[in-house]
Amino acid sequence: MDHTTGEEFWDTRYAEHDHLWSGEPNTVLVEEITGLEPGTALDLGCGEGADAIWLARRGWRVTAADISRVALERAARHAEEAGVADRVGWRRHDLGASFPEGTYDLVSAQFLHSPEEGMPREEILAAAAAAVAPGGTLLIVGHAGPPPWDPDAHPDVHLPSADEVLKSLRLPDGDWEVLRSGEHERVQTAPDGRVMTRTDNALKLRRRAA
């Protein structure tokens, strides 16, 4: 790697593009959170802010965290344009070193992967579970494999199944209810414009009320 830190890697990646992602909220977030009573939400790895803005538009009070200052500045501009700047707090965190304080009615980790070595994903997701308030929801979505247009991409990055993620959380028996666990397919556009099908996985848990 040419970059010495995760922050440098992601700042450079975002700076190379006017927008890195589609600007649309993640599909599983929309599917699983629509209909929930709005409360407080924590969006981990928020990127350019599409999920946080979608939640804020629906009445959630969102804390959105990312390692990249470039992404956070861009996300804040998008929130201003969407008229929800007062409902989202943008926080820079290298989640392997620091984690947002507090508990939340929803904690969402969408595609929290990094080609940078050393990101302690299991520890971060365990912290995410600990941040869920009683009665709240934890939603973790990840890739089940490399992109179909580049099957050899990032060979050293382990992409766990939903069951593996659940086991890694080491949750106390009886404290959580599993609402969704498994793979799903979605259509994605490759860099060369081809429309292809990609397999992801999702884990949705509800923390039982005290």
N, C-alpha and C positions, 0 to 999 in steps of 0.2 A: 504494500500500500504506500502511496505517496504522501498520505495524510497521517499526521501523528495522533490526532484525536478524533473521536466521533463527531464532535461539534464542527471541526474543520471539514470533515468529509461531507456532512450534510449541508453545511453552509455553502460549500462549493457546488454541490449537486443542485441545490435550489437556485443558486445564482446563475447557473448555466441555462436556466429556462425561465420564461415569463410566467409559466405555471407548470408545475411538475405533474399535478394530478388533474382529474376531470373537473373539479369544482362541484361535483354532485356528492351528496352524502352516500356512505356505504350502504349497499342494498340490505344487508342483514340487519344493520342498525334500524333502518326504516321499518323493516318487517317486524322486528321484535320489540321495538320501543313504542311504535304507534299504538295509542290506546292506553298507555301507562299514565297515571296521574303525574304531572310535572312536579319536580322537586329540585334537588341539587344533583349535579352530574359532574363527573371527572372524566375528561377525555385525554387518554394517555397517547402520546405520539400524534398530536393533533394536526401536524403538517400545516397546510394552508388554510385550515379551519372549516372545511365544508361540513363536517359532522357537528362541530360545536355550534356553528351558525344555524344549522337545521334544528338542533335541540332548542337553542335560544328562541327561535321563531315560534316554537310550540310551548313556550312558557317556562322552560328549564332555566335555572341559574347555573352557569357552567364555569368550571375551572378547567382550562385547556393548557396542557403541558407539552413542550417539545424541546429537543436539544438544540435546535437551530434557531438562532436569532433572526436569520433571513426569513425563515418560514413564519415565525411569530409576527414579525413586522408586516408581512404580506397578509397574514390572517387577520390582524387587527384592522388593516385597511378594508378588507372584505366585510368585516363585521360593521364597520362604519357605514359602508355603502348599503348594507342590508338593513340598517337601522336598529341593530341589536347590540351595539357596542357596550351599552350599560348592563347587559346581561351576561357578558363573558369576561372573565379575568384570564389574561394570557400570562403564563409562567414559564420561564426557561428552567428546565431541569435535565441534567444528565441522570436519567432515572436509575442508573446503576450506582450513582453516588448520592443523590438526594431525591426525595419523594414529597409530593404535595401533602401538607398537613390536613387533618380533619377526616370526617366520614361523610359519605355521600349516598344518596338514594339510588344512584346509578354510577357504576364505574365501567367504562368502555375502553377496551384495548383492541384496536383494529389494525391488523397487519403490523404488529410490533416486532418486526424483523430488522436486522441490520447485517450487511456484509462485513462490517467492521468486526474484528475479533474482540472477544472479551465482554460483549454485552450480556449481563447475567439475567437472561430472560425469565428463568424460573423464579429467581428471587424477586424480580420486578412484579411478576404476576401474583406471587404470594403476597406482596405488599398491596397489590390492587385488591385482592380478596379481603385483606385486613381493613381496607378503607371503606368497605361496604357497610352501610348502616343496617341495623336490624330491620327486616322487611324489604331491604333493597335488592338490587339486581346487579350481577356481574356478567358482562358480555365480552367474550374473547373470540376474535375471528382471526384466522391465520391461513397462510397458504399450505396446501397439502403436498405440494411439489413445486418444482421449478416451472417457469413459464413455458408453454408448449412450443414457442418459437425459439427457445434457447434451453433445451433440456439439460445441458451441462453447466448452466449458470450456478455460481456459488456452491461448488461441490462440498465445501467444508461447513456449510450452514445446515444444521439439523432442523427439519420442519416437522414438529411432532403432530400426532393425531390428536383429536379432541379428547380421547380417552387418556392419552399420555399426559396432556395438559392437566386434566382433572386429577390424575394420580399425583402429579408433581406438586399440586397445591397443598396436599396433605391436610385436607379439611377435617375438622372434628366430626365424628359420626353424629348424625341427627341434626346438625346445625344448618344444613343446606339442602335445598331441593333442586334436582337437575331437571331443567325444563327443555333443554335441547342439547344434543351432543351427536355430532356426526358430520359427514361430508356433504357438500352441495356443489353444483356446477354453476358457473356464470360465464357470460360472453364477455370477452375482452378484446380490444383492438391492439394488435401487435405494432411495434414501431414502424414496420413497413406498410401498415395499413390493412393487413389481413385481419379478418374477424375470426377469432378462435375461441375454443371452450377451455376454461381453466377450472381446476378442482381446488376448492378451499374447504376449510372446516370451521365449525362454530360450536362454541360452548356457552350456554346460558344457564346461570344459576340464580336462585333466589335464596337469600339468607333468611332463615326463619325468624320471625319476630320474637323478641325476648319474652 
